[in-house]
Amino acid sequence: MTLPARSSTPMKSGLQRSALLMRALGARASAVWSQLSPQEAETLSQAMQALPEDAVAEQRAVESYVASMATAAPTQNKQPNTIWERLSQCDGALIASLIQDESPQVIALTLSRLAPDPAAQAVRALPRALATEALKRMLSLGEVHASALKGLALALEARLDQAHPRRSQGGGHEHVARIFDRLDSKSEKSLLSSLDTAEPGSGEKIRAFMFTFEDLANLDAASLQTILGNVDRAVLTIALKRAPESVADAFFANITQRAGDLLRDEIEAAGPIRRSEIDAARSEIIEIARALVKRGDILTHSAEDELVE
């Protein structure tokens, strides 16, 4: 096999650098694509198609991106100080539950203080009519008196403390479970056993928070169909590449025969895929499933956990 030649032409265009990075990231860039307008996506796609095959340049683009983000890393781990920072780290469904009984004007003010992603999640979780009215108010939201803003902040902080108490950063069984979610099965079993021996009962608590790609096979049909409705088809295609038979069968059982045949063809046509891309696609589906569980849209009961009358 001939190795790609090192690119001799400097990539000065920001669009070209973005195209290189997106090509290198592959399926891991799905979250970025979802934030682009149709025109932006088309422009970027054309730029990616126009680039020559250059694995070295792609790797350099990723390294450059990682280096540029290094200075921002400490702020990501910073403990939130204000109620707006705390809310911006919460799930959209939780935010919606805290503000859905307020007036559209108050909801608009709250949304205006949040980061875009959690604000968007909250809008999706709110009743459609209420969300629409709040967004209309945001369009003409003017200056807010400091005392009114402070009063709203105090009220929201009290509600958040009641619904989602503060805890030490990075602690708790749920956070440890998120770490175990990213371990291979051998390491997971070994470490869980050791941890349970050192701290009796901790293993069971951690398992209660864990939800892995293999667990999707245990979901009921309605839950799987809900996940299918929220997952990008391209991500699903990559995630099902060499997937455990139980998981693949569960997904194919919840789509039509024709759709299943098309999906199998797409998986086969995708050819060899990097393991990192497959893991990233599966992680994205798991994150979507976790969000749906928190919203109460799907259940995670095992198929063996039957109801007894």
Beta strands, then each sheet from edge to edge (+ up, - down):
end
